[in-house]
Amino acid sequence: ILKAPADILSNVGAGVRDFFYEPMNGLVHGPAEFLEGLESGTSSLARGVFTGLVRGTASVTELVSHNLANLTSDDVFIDERNAYQKKLMHALKADQARRTMQDSFLVAGTCVAKGFRSGAKGIFEQPSIYASRHGTAGLVKGVGKAFVGAIVKPVVGVGDAAVVVMNHVSETTSDKLLAIAKANKRLRRALPWASAECGNNVKLVPYDERSANVQQIVTSGETADDAYLGHVQIPSHLIIASNQFLWIIGDQPSDPRRIRWAEISNFGIYGNSMKIDVFSGQGPRSFTFEISSSEMAVLFGLLSMKMGNSSHSTDLGLSLRGTSYSNLPGIKAIQVGHVFGSVNRHVHIIETIGLNDKFIKRCYTRVNRMGSFMPNFFQLLDLEVWLLICSVGQMFTGLSSRRCIAVGIINGSGETIQVKTAKLVQGGSPCYTIPTIEYNKNQGVLHPGGAIIFFGWGAVPSLLQPGNVLMSIETNLFVTGLTNSISESTTTKSLPSWQVSFLEKSYDESGWWAKYWMLVQKKKTLATTAS
């Protein structure tokens, strides 16, 4: 709020100083120089007063537009406006010398158009979005937001346009351009995270230009809502860890591969190579990088910081063509190759689904008869999990829709796994346990080669809570916490001699369901682990 009067006083003060100093300085040299100094000082005073008033008005207008944008309570509009303003500032600063008044008017017109377009778009989108998330109360809130946005957003666009024009006018009449005066002489220092246990605490390190440039990639020139964690440069790629993504940049820096942390299934060290397994909608994929021991330590630390100490890569050779799990301890029959997640396609449940858990009981009966003596054991299990998810989607529809989560665990450890607890920390249903024939219900143990499914759904989303589901599972070998949202990282910790690999991590784009398959194995000696 003090920026406007400060700008006026600064510019007017500089003009007044020049008005007295320039003539006096010229008088020392002679009458002609005195007249030149008087002309220069008067011009500086007039320029200072004009520039100060224009900049002050622009600052006030910018503040009003910012507050009006916040008044809309539309996070998407606010984030898009802030990102556009930052990109606009960088673009105008880079092209400052060649920019004309016509260019500024074109930019101003774009600001006005964006305001009117966002206001009109909100009229149709806000009511439906809030109604789908929060029901009738959400519909009322959405209509209110749409009405306010339709009035305020165009005003914000006009205000932003006025600021662009006024800044251009002040820059062309000022000896010291505002953008240059405020521009950083060097990029912001990159501060890597200290460790996963320290949360958002960072390490204070000496300034490094390379790290600062890498940070600009992550933040898109300070316009993206992401944070730099660290990076490693290997001969073939630049690998960056940010708060939201793992970045893999090869020969084309303009087209980096960004992988969400929730999509990374496993990672592990094999000889001189680091292997990273990723699960997407198209199935599993592995990235292998040959790197030195020092680079390996840095990359392993960055991955462990976000993934924990248990998400190590399996040696089964996951493939898009299907993987056979016949060599797992306890498997009694040669298994047909299968890709977990390949059954994830729309299925219409023919049997009647009422507002009860009878479909859970029918699924329990079918799965409890299954065992690894069946050659299509894993394919049938995967299908049963997907049918559970489809059943919830068919049972709860419209304003009663529920989010759900399904977790399948395969015992490939060669030892019995004791299930201590399985519960929904957040949710609206019990945590259903659906085991195969290898499970001993009396002792609560899963024998080698067996599998067990955990399933549950959330409460109806409302204004007070989004209806998310958080499942917690504790066994004698590992503990894990899994959610229904891809935006939240999964956490898994195992005992030092064991490893947990994700065979599947599938998510609905809107966060309505999540599907996991996990394989528990004894840790191999060729894989380096973080204990």
N, C-alpha and C positions, 0 to 999 in steps of 0.2 A: 504493500500500500504506500510505502515511502519512496518507491522507485520513481514515480512521476515527478514530485517536487524536487527530488534529488537531481534528476536529469535536467530540469529547468534551471535550477540554481547553478549546476555545473556549466552548462552551455552559456547562460547569461553571464556568469562570472568570468568565463574565459573571454567573452566579447567585451565586457567592461574593462578588463585588464588590457586587452589589445587596443581599445579605444584611447587609453591614456599613454600606454607604453610606446606604441608605434610612432605617434607624432613626436614625443620627447626624444626617442632614439634618432628620428630623422633630423630634428633640430640641431643635434650635436654636429651633424655633417653639413648642414646648410639649408637655405630656404626651400629649394626644390625638393630636397629629401623630406623636409617637414611636411610639405603638401602631399607627397606620396605616402608618408606615414599616416597623415590624417585620413586620407582616402582608404588606406588599408585598415586602419583601426575602426573607422565607421562601418566599413563593409563587414568586418569581423563581428562588430556589435550587432548589426542587423541580422547577420547569419546566425549568431548565437541565440538571439531572442527567438527567431523563427524556428530554428532547429529544436530549441528547448521546448517550445510550445507544441510543435508537432510530435516530438518524441513523448512528451508528457501525456498528450492526448492519446497517442497510440498505446502507451503503457496502461492507462486507465481503461481504454477499450478492451485491451487484451485481458485485463483482470476481470472485467465484467463478463466477457465471453466465457472465460474459464469457469466462473461461478455459475453462469447460466447453464453451461454444459453439465456441471455436477448436479444442477437442479433437476435434470431429466431422470437421474438415477438409472440411466441406461448404460450399464458397464461396457457393452459392446461399442456403443457410440462414443463413449468417453475414451476407451482404449484406441479405437480407430482414429479419433481426432488427435489424440496425443502423438500417436505414431506418425500420422501425416504431418503434423506440425514439426516434429523432429526431422523427418525426411526433407520437408520443405526448407527448413533452416540450413541443412547441409547442402542442398542443391543450390539455393540462392547464394550461399557463401562461396561455393565453388565457381559459380558463373557470374560473380558480382561485377567484374570488369566489363563484360559484354551485355549485361542485362539492360533492356530499354524499358521505357514506361509502358509500351505496348505489352511486353512480356509480363509485367506486374499486373496489368489489367486482366490478362488471360488467367493468371494464377488466382486473382481475386474472383473472377467469374467461376472458376472451379470450386472455390470455397463456398460460394453462394449455392452452386448447384448441389454440392455434397450435403449442405444443410437441408435444402428442400427435399432432396431425394431420401435422406435418412428419415425426415419427418413423415413423408408419405409412406415409406416402407414400413415404419413402425405402426401405422394405423392398421395394417393388415396382419403383421407378424406378432406384435406384442400380445394381443388378446389370446391368440391360439397357442402361443408358447407357454404362457402362464397358466392357461386352462389345462393343458396337457400335463403340466408339472404339479399344479396345486389345486386342481379342481375348480369348483364354483368360485371360491374366494380368490383363486388365481386369475380367473376370468375378469372379475371386478378390478383387481389390481392392474391387470394388463390393459384394460380399457382406459383406466386413469393415466397410466404411463403413456399410452398412445396419444391421448388428448393433450397432455402436457408437452410431449415431444413434438407434436404437430405444430404447436405454437412456438416453442422455445428453440428448436433445432434450426429453423430458418433464420431466426434472429442471431443465433450463434454464427451461422455461416456468413451473414452480412457483416457481423463484427470482425470475424477473421479476415474478410476481404478488405475491410477498412484499414485494419492493422497492416496488411501487406502493402497497400498503396501509400499509407502515411510513412511507413519505414523506408520505402523507396524514395519518397520525396525528401525525407530528412537525410538519407545517405548521399543523395546527389548534391545537397547543399552544405554538407559538412566536410571539414578537412579530415576528420578522424571518423572513419566509417564504423558504425556501431558493431557490425558483425566481426570486423577485424579486431576491434578493441577487446571483444569478449572471447575471441577464438583462443582455444588452448594452443600453446606453443608446442606441446607434445601430447601424444595420446595418453589416456588415463592409465595409470599403473595397474597391471594385472596382479591380483592377489589370490593365489590358489587356496582352496579349502585346507584346513589343518588336518582333519580326519573326520570320519563319519560320526564318531562318538561326540565330537565337539560341535555338532550341528552346523550353524552358519558361521562359526569362527574361522577366520582366515589367518594365513601366515604372512607376516610382514617381511617381504623380500626386496632386494635391491631392484631398481628399475631395469626392466629388460624390454627393449624395443620389439623383439620378436614375439614375446608373450603378449605385449600390448596390442600388436597387430592381430594375433590370434583371437584375443578377447573381442576385437572389433568384428570378427567373423561371427562369433557367438551372439553378440548383441545387435548385429546389423547396424553398426554405427550408432549405438546407444538407443536404438528404436525398438528392439525386441525385448520382451519380458523374460529374459533368461540370464543365467549367471555362469561365469567361467569357473571351472574347477581345476583344470590343469590340461596339459597336452604332452604329446611325445611325437617327435619327428623321426620317422624311420625312412630308409632309402626309398621305399615304394609309396608311402602314404604319410599324410599328416593326420594323426588321430587326436581328437579333442574330446574331453569330457566336460559337459555342461550340466546344469542342474536338471534339465529336461531331456537331453539327448546325448547319444554317443555319435560323434561326427567322424566320418571316414572320407577323407578328401584325397583323391588320386591325381591323375594327369590333368583333369579339368576342374580347377578350383571354383569355377562359376557354378558347378553343378554338384555340390557335396551330397553325400548320402547321410541322412539324419535318421537315427534309429532310437525310438523311445526306449527308455530303460525297462519299461514293462514288457516290451517285445523281446528282450534279450533273455533267452532261456538259461544258458550256461556259458561258462568260459573255463579254460584250463591251459596249462603249459605242457607241451609235448616236445621234449628235446629242445631245439632252438626255435620253436614256433609257438605262437599264441593262437589258440583256436577259440572263436566266439560263435556260439550257436544262436540263431535268431529264428523266432517263429512268427510268421505273418499269415495273412489270409490265404496265401498260396502254399503254405506248408513250411517245413523247416529249411533253413539254409545256414551254411557254415562259412565263416571268413577265417582264413589262416594267414598269419603274418610271420615271416622269418625275421627275427630281430636279435640284437645283441643282448647280453645278460643285463647290462645297465638299463637299456630301454625296456627290457622285459619287466624289470622290477618296478619301473615307473608306471607302465601300463597296467600291470597286475594290481598295483596299489589303487589306481584310479577306478578300475572295475570293482575291486573289493569294497571301495568306499561307498558305491551305490548299490551293489548286489549282495554284499555280505560274504561270509566265508564258506557258504555251502553250495553256491550255484555253480558247481564245477561241471565241466563237459563230460558227457558219457562217451564211451569208446565203442558204441554200437554201430556207428556209421549211419546216422539218420539220413534218409534219402526221400526225395519227392516220389520215387517209384514204390516206396514202402519199405519198412524195416521188419525183419524177422527177429523175434525175441526168444528164439528157441534155446539159445545158449545161456539164458539166465538160470541161476540156481533154482531148482524146484519145478521148472517147466517140464511137464510130463509128455507133451506131444510136439512134433514139429509144427511151428506156427506159420500161418499164411502171412506174407508181408503186409504191413498196414501202416498208414500215416495217420496219427492221431489228429483229429480236426478235419479229415477229409469227408466226414459224414455231415458236416455242419452246413446243411442246406434246408430250406423251408420244408417242413413236414406237417401235413394236416392230420391230426389225431382222429382216427375214425371212432374209437370208443368214447363214450360219454364222459366228459370231464365236468364234475360238479364242484361246488365250493367246499371241497373236503380233500382228505389226503388218501383217497382210495387208489389213485394212480400211483402213489408212493408204495402202497402195499402190493399192488400188482407188479411193480418194478422189482420190489424186494423178493417176491416169490420167484421171478424169472432169474434174477442175478444170483440168488442163493443156490440155484441148481447148476450154475456155471462153474467151470474149473479149467485149469491149464491142460487137462486131458483133451480139451476140444481144440481142433486145429485153427478155428477162427475165433478163439477166446477173446483176443484183444479187440478185434473188429466189432464183436457183439457188445462188449463192454462199452466201447466208445459210442455205439449207437444208443445204448440204454441211457447214457448220460445226456446225450443230445435230446432224446425223447422227453426226459425230465424237464429240460429247459423249455422245449416247445409246449409241454403240457401247462406249465405256469403261464406262458404267454397266451395260451388259449383259455385258461381258467380265469385269469385276471385281465380284463380288457378295459379300454376307455379310461374313465377317471379312476377306476379301481386297479389300474396296472401296478404291478409289483416288480421290483428288481430281484434277481436271483443269482446264486453262485453255486457251481458244481465243482467238486475237487475229487479226482480219482488218484489213488496211490497204489503203486505196484511194488510188491516186495521182491526185489532182485538181489537182496543182501546175502542170502544163504542162511540167515538167522531169523528167529521169530521177532516180530515187531509188536510190542505191546502198546495199544492205544490207551493212553491215560485219560485224556479229555478231548472232546470235540464239541465246540459250542459256537453260537453266533454272538459275538460281542455287540454287534449292531444287527438288528433284524426283527422280523415280525412272525417268525415261525420257529419250531424246534429245529435243531440240527439233526437231520435224518442220517442214519448210518445204514448203508446197504452193502453188505460184504458178499464175497463169493464163497464157495464151498470150503476153501482153505482157512476160513476164519473160525476160531473156537470162541463162541459167544460166552461160555462160562468163565474162561480165563481171560478173555479180552485180548487175544493174541492173533496175529495174522501170520500164517506159516509161509515159508518160501514158495514163490511162484503164484501166490494169491494176490487178490486185489480187493480194495474197499473203496466205496464211493460215499462222499459226504455231500449233503445237499440242503439248501435252505433258501428262503426268500425274505424280503424286507417288508416293512410296513408301507402303507399307502403314502406316497409323497404328499407333503402339505407345506404350508407357509413356515411351519416351525422346524421341519426336518425334511431332507431330500429323500429319505427312504433307502439310504445306502445299506449295503450288507458287508459286514466284516466277520470273517470266519477265523477262529483260532483253533489249531490242532497241536496237541502235545503227545509225543510218543517217547519211548525209551531211547530212541536214536536221534530224534530231531524235533524241533518246534517250528511252526510256520504261522504267518498271519497273511491272509489273502483277502482281497476286496473285489467288488464288482466293477471297479473303474480302472481304465487304462492310465488315468492321470495319477494314480497313486502307486507308489512302488511296493512290490511284494517283499516280505522279509522272511528269510529262512536261515536257521542256525542248526548245525548238526554237531554231533560229537566228533572229535578229531579223526577217528578211524573210518568215518562214514561220509558219504556224499549224497546229495539230493539233486537230481537233474530234472529239468522240466522238459517233458516230451511235447507238451502243448500249452500255450497261453493264448486263448482266444477271447476277444471282447466284442460286445456290441458297440457300434460307434457312438450311440446315445447313452451308453452306460446301463442298459437294462439287464444285461447278463454277462457273466464271465465263466469261462470253462478252463479248467486246469487238469493236466495229467502229470503226475510226478513219479519218478523212478528212484527208489532207494537202493544204493549199492555199497559194497565195501570199497573203500578208497583204493585206487590203483597206485602202485608205487611209481609209475611213470608220470603221474600227474602231480605237479607241485601244488600244495595246498597252503592256505593261510589259516593257521591254527592259533 
